[in-house]
Amino acid sequence: MTLIDMDMSLTANPVDVAEQIASSHDWSFDRSGDDEITISVSGSWSDYNLSLSWMEELEALHLACAFEFKVSERRKTEVMRLLALVNEQLWLGHFDLWQAEGLVMYRNGMLLTEGVEAGSGQLEAMLGAAVDACERYYQAFQFVIWAGKTPEEALAAVLFETVGEA
């Protein structure tokens, strides 16, 4: 074992930190292994299952959240156009279409090279950004997939913001 290997083995597993965050929020979670956790978070439009995977060889934490609906073959082109419009607006993470399964998925990653440890604030922000993005754009994907709207129409509908109170 080299000195670098010893330093990396002392690094805290960010999945352990994610588990502590889930517990502190009373979110249900499933720890499928030392390097994987799935956390369920209730949103306004859906319950989101956020999967976190620690890839030690890459020194990276990967977050993925798949939406519950499948994209039909005939709507894939429109969904891909919507993905491009949505991703232009995101600062953190991005949406993908997982071709094999036909699933819309939010993804993000965090590099933790040279023994850097993920703090709870960083992971809270990463989880929060994922839920915020999913909540903000969930209906746009529904409008394109189920209502046959164009990507532009769907995006305009979900980005409409009201001012004041009724």
Summary of the structure (lengths in Angstrom):
residues: 166
radius of gyration: 17.9
end to end distance: 65.9
largest distance: 65.9
contacts: 452
relative contact order: 0.16
helix: 43%
strand: 28%
